[in-house]
Amino acid sequence: MTKEPFISKEALEVITAAFPTPFHLYDEKGIREKARALYQAFSWNKGFKEYFAVKATPTPAILKILQEEGCGVDCATDVEVMMSEKLGFKDIMFTSNDTQGSEFVYAREVGAIINLDAYEHIAFLKEVAGIPEAVCLRYNPGGVFSLGTDIMDHPEESKFGMTKEQLLQGYRELKELGVKEFGLHAFLASNTVTNDYYPTLARQLFELALEIREQTGVTLDFINLSGGIGVNYRPEQEANDIAVIGEGVRKAYEEVLTPAGMGEVKIYTELGRFMLAPHGHLVTKVLHRKETYRTYIGVDASAANLMRPAFYGAYHHITNISRPDAPLEVVDVVGSLCENNDKFAVQRDLPQAEVGDTLVIHDAGAHGFSMGYNYNGRLRSAEILLQEDGSARMIRRAEKPEDYFATLYGFDFEK
Ligand SMILES: Cc1ncc(COP(=O)(O)O)c(C=O)c1O
């Protein structure tokens, strides 16, 4: 089973002739189509909005595309808020944790909706920044989150969110403090490759919304289903179908909220991976072949460009676009970092690669570039946008050594 790159060999050759590898390449057409499909799937809900998770792909040109498609942004830090503000976003959600007081002050200044991770943050927010008119609370039900017999994740082990008792008490206190607009948020499982995650989560949150109203007198204005819709990193996995997911959420909404007179509740999402991962490739060239106890294909990208395989052992499909039909061999595809986990593929069947071949590492458009780091003095790569008209535009240059040295004192790079 295989995955097809979103760009042809010939078109990619034009781009690699103009921009040195490694680089991240994004597909504008795919991103726009994805955003439209999401909005279509939730068009039954009047106030629906996607607050794109900036952490997934904090790149202004990409955020601008999403803005044009009607998305807001979800930010985790003041710096992400700063970028979003400069890009003219009006709809900003601030979902942070272990937050600094100055970040709450700034989030309030720009009019972001504050999503509180902890019950204790109500008092903290009141003290440092005052309580705004709109506040959202992040829920953690504890236990395990399962779909039928499949355990999807372990909320009880998660540092995020607050217990139900804290949530109810929180709404009571916020009401007393004059809050007018209330939200509920939960992120209970990551990278779910099933159409059932959102509908199951939504039903739980909708039922909780009724309980909140009953116990506290607070009627929620919005429910934020957060991120967690995954992508089929492996070619044998079936991609999620957002139309089916949207329909599943609608059914739960109409069965739980509408009959309870809560048919005005807005649904928000905070997707990152689902929106962007498949629409980004990490493009890299083969530098070396090495034969020892295994065959190693050394490429010019490393975990500094895409950390997920090294960090989580995550699978990312690889296409040798120069030589897709060569006979297969079993190889490890490795970067240059002085870490033995700097491997994009381990004991994988790939077409026999030669030095100079171009490899496409799939599904790198979210939590890819953004998780990059500078270990070994490796510099972050460029980002290139494949525009709808087929032309390529650099949207972030590669780091230079002077960027790496820029924060040092007592070291003059120019000397
Ligand atoms: C608060 C929050 N919202 C949304 C997301 C996006 O998740 P995903 O990229 O899995 O959709 C994340 C990811 O870590 C997150 O922490």
The ligand as a Gaussian input file, in Angstrom:
#p B3LYP/6-31G(d) Opt

LIG

0 1
 C       -5.488000      22.784000      23.357000
 C       -5.243000      22.142000      22.040000
 N       -6.136000      22.333000      21.060000
 C       -5.954000      21.795000      19.830000
 C       -4.845000      21.035000      19.535000
 C       -4.701000      20.489000      18.159000
 O       -4.724000      19.121000      18.180000
 P       -4.654000      18.308000      16.826000
 O       -3.506000      18.849000      16.059000
 O       -4.477000      16.907000      17.260000
 O       -5.929000      18.534000      16.130000
 C       -3.884000      20.791000      20.522000
 C       -2.709000      19.986000      20.223000
 O       -1.838000      19.677000      20.961000
 C       -4.088000      21.366000      21.812000
 O       -3.191000      21.193000      22.784000

